Amino acid sequence: MADLTTDFLGITSPNPFWLASAPPTDKEYNVRRAFEAGWGGVVWKTLGEEGPPVVNVNGPRYGVVYGADRRVLGINNIELITDRPLETNLEEMARVKADYPDRALIASIMVPCDEASWKAILPRVAETGCDGIELNFGCPHGMSERGMGSAVGQVPEYIEMVTRWCKQYYDKPVIVKLTPNITDIRKPAAAAKNGGADAVSLINTINSITSVDLDNFAPEPTIDGKGSHGGYCGPAVKPIALSMVSEIARNPETHGLPISGIGGVTTWRDAAEFMALGCGNVQVCTAAMTYGFRIVEEMKRGLSQWMDEKGYRSTSEFIGKAVPNVTDWQYLNLNYVTKAKIDQDACIKCGRCYAACEDTSHQAIWMKEGRIFEVNDAECVACNLCVDVCPVEDCITMERMAAGSTDPRTGKTVSDDYANWTTHPNNPMAKAAE
């Protein structure tokens, strides 16, 4: 059996599945249930400074985007950081860590952007025995309007400054949680590294309004006739998260910086994809909120089985393996030519491929008598849309044309020459690459 034990920043946990800082990690009761269910670690819901309590809304806090089968695709939340007293949270964290020494326990923190506030809270957090801290520079609502959360995460200079303070006053790992609400994720990641961060975690939630109630004309969730933007998470944000993770992993300025992956992790496959792009572990929120803590058993079982099938004995053997294959568009091989092929035995004659291609693409699929659908190679540009809309898995596939054959669409000879693609005469960006 594959060993799922992970070592992230010297913090050992029995598996790479951690619960993200969010409602599921708001109190001792939840965290104990999570550890009993098998989670490898948790990031405690974000702590604030001692003082006037944070006040959350007492109406709906979540807005949801559903798929056709009412499956949750994304959740928008307007909940703030913990509204429980700081001392209560710290006492509970200490008890949990003492009872579960083999699990990772990270304290998420958000206080005003001044040195005194961070200097005051860090020693108290350290007394809990937690394994590290995560700086919440990502929350896009409520707290950001008070100069915290994404208001800090959108300014690289602030990220570097606060990270330096934390490294000065705290002697365990410091993880910087990044906001996706920014143009270029590489800049805040580099700032975190320059400030001495031990790792970054991403993505935090995306600024969003998920829907509008067309009876009272207010965004949802609606509080007394009004609504606000919130933070969007769940399976729908996974593609954005994967892209941002890959940008940090392959950027020379941040290459080698440990990453904790967040954003729509619902299955073991999602986790493996994040890890293949360089994440040392993953954090989960929406999946746990949708299906409960026991979902981690399925995640662990699936990841272990896949690793066994691939011959990986530990997660470290495949972490980052996809990073070298992420490149800029100009370096893609334009000599690579594929054509769509339809398996007539598997085809159910629904016509979705034909409708999609005929109306919106390249008119490369013929509909013949008896609703037989065939690909016209002379028009097929291998866009893959037919594969994407076909309801039968593997009914339509993209098959590569052999080197030396002639592409009926362009009349050009297909080449397998890729070694010198950046200077190849067929590369429209060859001069720019030089």
C-alpha positions as CSV (number, residue, x, y, z in Angstrom):
1,M,0.0,0.0,0.0
2,A,1.1,3.5,-0.8
3,D,2.2,5.6,2.2
4,L,0.1,8.8,2.3
5,T,2.2,10.3,5.1
6,T,3.3,13.8,4.2
7,D,6.0,16.1,5.4
8,F,5.1,19.7,4.7
9,L,7.6,22.3,6.1
10,G,8.7,19.6,8.6
11,I,5.1,19.2,9.7
12,T,4.2,15.5,9.5
13,S,0.6,14.4,9.0
14,P,-0.8,11.0,8.2
15,N,-2.1,12.1,4.8
16,P,-2.1,15.2,2.6
17,F,-5.7,16.1,3.2
18,W,-6.1,19.1,5.5
19,L,-9.3,21.1,6.2
20,A,-9.0,24.7,5.2
21,S,-9.6,27.7,7.5
22,A,-13.4,28.0,7.2
23,P,-16.6,27.2,9.1
24,P,-15.7,23.5,9.4
25,T,-12.7,24.4,11.6
26,D,-14.4,27.0,13.8
27,K,-14.3,25.1,17.1
28,E,-12.9,22.2,19.0
29,Y,-16.0,20.0,18.5
30,N,-15.7,20.2,14.7
31,V,-12.0,19.7,14.6
32,R,-12.1,16.6,16.9
33,R,-14.8,15.1,14.6
34,A,-12.6,15.9,11.6
35,F,-9.6,14.1,13.1
36,E,-11.7,11.2,14.2
37,A,-12.9,10.9,10.6
38,G,-9.3,10.8,9.3
39,W,-8.2,14.2,8.2
40,G,-4.5,14.7,8.3
41,G,-4.6,18.3,9.5
42,V,-6.7,21.4,9.9
43,V,-6.2,25.1,9.6
44,W,-8.2,26.6,12.4
45,K,-10.7,29.2,11.3
46,T,-9.1,32.6,11.2
47,L,-8.4,34.3,14.5
48,G,-8.6,38.0,15.1
49,E,-7.2,40.3,17.7
50,E,-8.6,40.5,21.2
51,G,-11.1,43.3,21.5
52,P,-14.6,44.1,20.3
53,P,-16.0,40.8,18.9
54,V,-16.5,40.2,15.2
55,V,-20.2,40.3,14.5
56,N,-21.6,38.0,11.7
57,V,-24.9,38.4,10.0
58,N,-27.8,36.3,11.5
59,G,-29.5,35.7,8.2
60,P,-28.3,33.5,5.3
61,R,-24.5,33.4,4.8
62,Y,-24.2,31.3,1.7
63,G,-25.3,31.5,-1.9
64,V,-25.0,28.5,-4.1
65,V,-24.5,27.7,-7.8
66,Y,-26.0,24.4,-8.7
67,G,-25.5,22.0,-11.6
68,A,-28.4,20.6,-13.5
69,D,-28.8,17.7,-11.0
70,R,-28.6,20.2,-8.0
71,R,-25.1,19.2,-7.3
72,V,-23.2,22.1,-5.6
73,L,-20.7,23.6,-8.1
74,G,-19.8,26.6,-6.0
75,I,-20.6,28.4,-2.8
76,N,-20.5,32.1,-2.2
77,N,-20.1,33.0,1.5
78,I,-20.4,36.3,3.4
79,E,-19.3,34.9,6.7
80,L,-16.4,36.7,8.5
81,I,-13.6,35.3,10.6
82,T,-14.3,33.6,13.9
83,D,-16.8,35.5,16.1
84,R,-15.7,33.5,19.1
85,P,-13.4,35.0,21.7
86,L,-9.7,34.7,21.0
87,E,-8.9,33.1,24.3
88,T,-11.6,30.5,23.8
89,N,-10.1,29.5,20.4
90,L,-6.6,29.4,21.8
91,E,-7.6,27.2,24.7
92,E,-9.4,24.8,22.4
93,M,-6.5,24.6,20.0
94,A,-4.2,23.7,22.8
95,R,-6.4,20.9,24.0
96,V,-6.9,19.5,20.4
97,K,-3.2,19.6,19.7
98,A,-2.3,17.8,22.9
99,D,-4.8,15.0,22.1
100,Y,-3.9,14.7,18.5
101,P,-0.1,15.2,18.3
102,D,0.2,13.3,15.0
103,R,-2.1,15.7,13.2
104,A,-1.2,19.0,11.7
105,L,-2.8,22.0,13.4
106,I,-2.2,25.4,11.8
107,A,-3.5,28.7,13.2
108,S,-5.0,31.1,10.6
109,I,-4.5,34.8,11.7
110,M,-5.9,38.1,10.5
111,V,-5.2,41.3,12.5
112,P,-4.7,44.9,11.5
113,C,-1.7,45.7,9.3
114,D,0.5,47.1,12.0
115,E,3.5,45.5,13.7
116,A,2.1,45.9,17.2
117,S,-1.0,43.8,16.5
118,W,1.0,40.9,15.0
119,K,3.6,41.1,17.8
120,A,0.9,40.9,20.4
121,I,-1.0,37.8,19.0
122,L,1.9,35.6,17.8
123,P,3.2,34.6,21.3
124,R,-0.2,33.7,22.4
125,V,-0.8,31.5,19.4
126,A,2.6,29.9,19.9
127,E,1.6,28.8,23.4
128,T,-1.1,26.5,21.9
129,G,1.6,24.2,20.5
130,C,0.2,24.5,17.0
131,D,2.5,23.5,14.2
132,G,2.5,26.8,12.3
133,I,0.5,29.8,11.2
134,E,-1.3,30.8,8.1
135,L,-1.6,34.5,7.3
136,N,-5.0,35.2,5.9
137,F,-4.3,37.7,3.1
138,G,-7.2,36.5,1.0
139,C,-10.6,37.1,2.5
140,P,-12.4,39.3,-0.1
141,H,-15.4,40.6,1.9
142,G,-16.1,42.3,5.2
143,M,-12.6,42.2,6.6
144,S,-11.1,43.6,3.4
145,E,-13.2,46.6,3.9
146,R,-11.4,47.1,7.2
147,G,-8.0,47.0,5.7
148,M,-7.3,43.3,6.2
149,G,-7.6,40.1,4.2
150,S,-7.4,40.7,0.5
151,A,-6.8,44.4,1.1
152,V,-3.3,43.3,2.2
153,G,-3.0,40.4,-0.2
154,Q,-3.4,42.8,-3.2
155,V,-0.4,44.8,-2.2
156,P,2.9,42.9,-2.5
157,E,4.7,45.4,-0.3
158,Y,2.3,44.8,2.6
159,I,2.6,41.0,2.2
160,E,6.4,41.2,2.4
161,M,6.3,43.6,5.4
162,V,3.8,41.6,7.5
163,T,5.6,38.3,6.7
164,R,8.8,39.7,7.9
165,W,7.1,40.7,11.2
166,C,5.8,37.2,11.6
167,K,9.1,35.6,10.9
168,Q,10.7,37.9,13.5
169,Y,8.2,37.1,16.3
170,Y,7.3,33.5,15.5
171,D,9.7,30.6,15.2
172,K,7.6,28.0,13.5
173,P,6.5,27.8,9.8
174,V,4.7,30.8,8.4
175,I,2.4,30.1,5.5
176,V,1.0,33.0,3.5
177,K,-2.5,32.5,2.1
178,L,-2.9,34.4,-1.2
179,T,-5.9,36.1,-2.8
180,P,-6.9,35.2,-6.3
181,N,-8.4,38.6,-6.7
182,I,-5.3,40.0,-8.4
183,T,-4.0,40.3,-11.9
184,D,-0.7,38.4,-11.5
185,I,-0.4,35.8,-8.7
186,R,3.3,35.6,-9.1
187,K,3.9,39.0,-7.6
188,P,2.3,38.4,-4.2
189,A,3.9,35.0,-4.1
190,A,7.3,36.5,-4.7
191,A,6.7,39.1,-2.0
192,A,5.8,36.4,0.5
193,K,9.0,34.6,-0.4
194,N,11.1,37.7,-0.1
195,G,9.5,38.3,3.3
196,G,10.8,34.9,4.5
197,A,7.6,32.9,4.1
198,D,8.1,29.2,4.5
199,A,5.2,28.4,2.1
200,V,2.2,29.9,0.3
201,S,-1.4,28.5,0.2
202,L,-3.9,29.3,-2.5
203,I,-6.4,30.1,-3.6
204,N,-8.6,31.9,-1.2
205,T,-12.1,32.7,-2.3
206,I,-12.9,34.7,-5.4
207,N,-14.9,37.9,-5.1
208,S,-18.4,37.2,-6.4
209,I,-22.1,37.6,-6.5
210,T,-23.6,34.2,-7.4
211,S,-27.2,35.2,-8.2
212,V,-29.9,37.9,-7.9
213,D,-33.3,37.3,-6.4
214,L,-35.7,38.5,-9.2
215,D,-38.6,39.0,-6.8
216,N,-36.9,41.5,-4.5
217,F,-34.0,42.4,-6.9
218,A,-31.3,41.8,-4.3
219,P,-28.1,39.7,-4.5
220,E,-28.3,36.3,-2.7
221,P,-27.8,35.6,0.1
222,T,-30.2,38.4,1.0
223,I,-30.2,40.1,4.4
224,D,-33.3,42.2,5.0
225,G,-33.6,43.1,1.3
226,K,-29.9,43.8,0.7
227,G,-27.0,41.7,-0.5
228,S,-23.2,41.9,-0.8
229,H,-20.4,40.4,-2.7
230,G,-18.8,37.4,-1.0
231,G,-16.1,34.8,-1.4
232,Y,-16.7,32.1,-4.0
233,C,-15.3,28.5,-3.6
234,G,-16.0,25.0,-4.6
235,P,-15.5,22.8,-7.7
236,A,-16.1,25.7,-10.1
237,V,-12.9,27.5,-8.9
238,K,-10.6,24.5,-9.4
239,P,-9.4,25.5,-12.9
240,I,-8.5,29.0,-11.7
241,A,-6.7,27.6,-8.7
242,L,-4.7,25.0,-10.7
243,S,-3.5,27.8,-13.1
244,M,-2.4,30.1,-10.3
245,V,-0.6,27.2,-8.5
246,S,1.2,26.3,-11.7
247,E,2.3,29.9,-12.3
248,I,4.0,30.0,-8.9
249,A,5.5,26.6,-9.3
250,R,7.2,27.4,-12.6
251,N,8.1,31.0,-11.9
252,P,11.9,31.3,-11.4
253,E,11.4,33.8,-8.6
254,T,9.3,31.4,-6.6
255,H,10.4,28.0,-7.9
256,G,10.8,25.6,-5.0
257,L,8.6,27.6,-2.7
258,P,6.3,25.0,-0.9
259,I,2.6,25.3,-1.9
260,S,-0.5,24.2,-0.1
261,G,-3.2,23.8,-2.7
262,I,-6.7,25.1,-2.2
263,G,-9.7,25.4,-4.5
264,G,-12.4,22.9,-5.3
265,V,-10.7,19.8,-4.1
266,T,-13.6,17.3,-4.0
267,T,-12.0,13.9,-5.0
268,W,-8.7,12.2,-4.7
269,R,-8.1,13.0,-8.4
270,D,-8.4,16.7,-7.7
271,A,-5.8,16.4,-5.0
272,A,-3.5,14.4,-7.2
273,E,-3.7,17.2,-9.9
274,F,-2.8,19.9,-7.4
275,M,0.1,17.9,-6.1
276,A,1.3,17.1,-9.6
277,L,1.5,20.8,-10.1
278,G,3.7,21.2,-7.1
279,C,1.5,21.3,-4.0
280,G,2.9,19.5,-1.0
281,N,-0.7,19.0,0.3
282,V,-4.2,20.2,-0.2
283,Q,-6.8,22.0,1.8
284,V,-10.5,21.2,1.6
285,C,-13.6,23.2,2.6
286,T,-16.6,23.0,0.2
287,A,-16.5,19.3,-0.2
288,A,-16.6,18.8,3.6
289,M,-19.5,21.3,3.9
290,T,-21.4,19.5,1.2
291,Y,-20.8,15.9,2.0
292,G,-19.5,15.8,5.6
293,F,-16.2,14.9,7.1
294,R,-16.3,11.2,6.1
295,I,-15.6,12.2,2.5
296,V,-11.9,12.1,3.4
297,E,-12.0,8.3,3.6
298,E,-12.9,8.2,-0.1
299,M,-10.2,10.7,-0.9
300,K,-7.6,8.7,1.0
301,R,-8.7,5.4,-0.5
302,G,-8.7,6.7,-4.1
303,L,-5.3,8.4,-3.8
304,S,-3.8,5.3,-2.3
305,Q,-5.2,3.0,-5.0
306,W,-4.0,5.3,-7.8
307,M,-0.5,5.5,-6.3
308,D,-0.4,1.8,-6.0
309,E,-1.4,1.4,-9.7
310,K,1.3,3.9,-10.7
311,G,3.9,2.4,-8.5
312,Y,4.3,5.5,-6.3
313,R,5.3,4.6,-2.8
314,S,5.0,8.1,-1.3
315,T,3.4,11.4,-2.4
316,S,6.8,13.0,-2.8
317,E,7.4,10.8,-5.8
318,F,4.8,12.6,-8.0
319,I,4.6,16.0,-6.4
320,G,5.6,18.5,-9.1
321,K,5.8,16.0,-12.0
322,A,3.5,18.1,-14.2
323,V,5.3,21.4,-13.7
324,P,7.8,20.9,-16.5
325,N,5.0,20.3,-18.9
326,V,3.3,23.7,-18.2
327,T,4.6,26.2,-20.8
328,D,3.7,29.4,-22.6
329,W,1.5,29.2,-25.7
330,Q,4.3,30.2,-28.0
331,Y,6.2,27.0,-27.2
332,L,3.3,24.6,-28.1
333,N,4.1,22.3,-31.0
334,L,2.1,23.4,-34.0
335,N,3.5,20.4,-35.9
336,Y,1.3,18.2,-33.7
337,V,-1.9,17.3,-35.7
338,T,-4.9,15.3,-34.5
339,K,-8.3,14.6,-36.0
340,A,-11.6,13.6,-34.3
341,K,-12.7,9.9,-34.7
342,I,-16.2,8.7,-33.9
343,D,-16.7,5.1,-32.6
344,Q,-19.9,4.1,-34.5
345,D,-20.5,1.2,-32.2
346,A,-20.5,3.5,-29.1
347,C,-22.5,6.3,-30.8
348,I,-26.1,6.7,-29.5
349,K,-27.0,9.0,-32.5
350,C,-27.9,12.0,-30.3
351,G,-26.4,14.5,-32.7
352,R,-24.8,16.8,-30.1
353,C,-21.5,16.6,-31.8
354,Y,-23.0,17.6,-35.1
355,A,-25.1,20.4,-33.7
356,A,-22.1,21.9,-31.8
357,C,-19.7,21.6,-34.7
358,E,-22.2,22.7,-37.4
359,D,-23.5,25.7,-35.5
360,T,-20.5,27.0,-33.6
361,S,-17.3,25.5,-34.9
362,H,-15.9,24.3,-38.2
363,Q,-18.6,22.3,-39.9
364,A,-16.4,19.2,-39.8
365,I,-19.0,16.6,-38.9
366,W,-21.4,15.2,-41.5
367,M,-24.8,13.8,-40.7
368,K,-25.6,11.0,-43.1
369,E,-28.7,8.9,-43.7
370,G,-29.8,7.0,-40.6
371,R,-28.2,9.6,-38.3
372,I,-24.7,8.4,-38.9
373,F,-22.2,11.0,-37.9
374,E,-18.7,11.1,-39.5
375,V,-15.8,13.5,-39.3
376,N,-14.6,15.4,-42.4
377,D,-10.9,15.5,-41.9
378,A,-10.5,18.3,-44.4
379,E,-12.4,20.7,-42.1
380,C,-11.5,19.3,-38.7
381,V,-9.1,21.6,-36.7
382,A,-9.0,19.2,-33.7
383,C,-10.7,21.8,-31.4
384,N,-12.0,18.9,-29.2
385,L,-15.5,20.5,-28.8
386,C,-17.2,17.3,-30.1
387,V,-15.4,15.2,-27.5
388,D,-16.4,17.7,-24.8
389,V,-20.1,17.7,-25.6
390,C,-20.5,14.0,-26.4
391,P,-22.5,12.3,-23.5
392,V,-20.7,8.9,-24.2
393,E,-17.3,8.7,-22.7
394,D,-14.6,7.7,-25.3
395,C,-17.1,7.6,-28.1
396,I,-15.2,10.4,-29.8
397,T,-11.4,10.5,-29.5
398,M,-8.7,12.7,-30.9
399,E,-6.1,10.6,-32.9
400,R,-2.7,11.9,-33.9
401,M,-1.8,11.9,-37.6
402,A,1.4,10.0,-38.3
403,A,4.5,11.9,-39.2
404,G,4.9,12.1,-43.0
405,S,1.2,12.0,-43.7
406,T,-0.6,15.0,-45.3
407,D,-3.1,17.0,-43.4
408,P,-6.1,17.2,-45.7
409,R,-7.1,20.5,-44.2
410,T,-3.9,22.4,-44.8
411,G,-2.2,20.2,-47.4
412,K,1.0,20.3,-45.3
413,T,3.1,17.3,-44.4
414,V,2.8,16.4,-40.7
415,S,6.1,16.6,-38.9
416,D,7.2,15.2,-35.6
417,D,10.0,17.8,-35.3
418,Y,9.6,19.5,-32.0
419,A,13.2,19.6,-30.7
420,N,13.8,23.0,-32.3
421,W,10.3,24.4,-32.2
422,T,11.2,27.8,-30.8
423,T,13.1,28.5,-34.0
424,H,11.1,26.3,-36.4
425,P,9.9,28.2,-39.6
426,N,6.3,27.0,-38.9
427,N,6.4,28.8,-35.5
428,P,4.8,32.2,-35.9
429,M,6.5,33.4,-32.8
430,A,10.0,32.1,-33.7
431,K,11.5,35.6,-34.2
432,A,10.0,36.7,-30.9
433,A,11.5,33.7,-29.2
434,E,14.9,34.5,-30.6
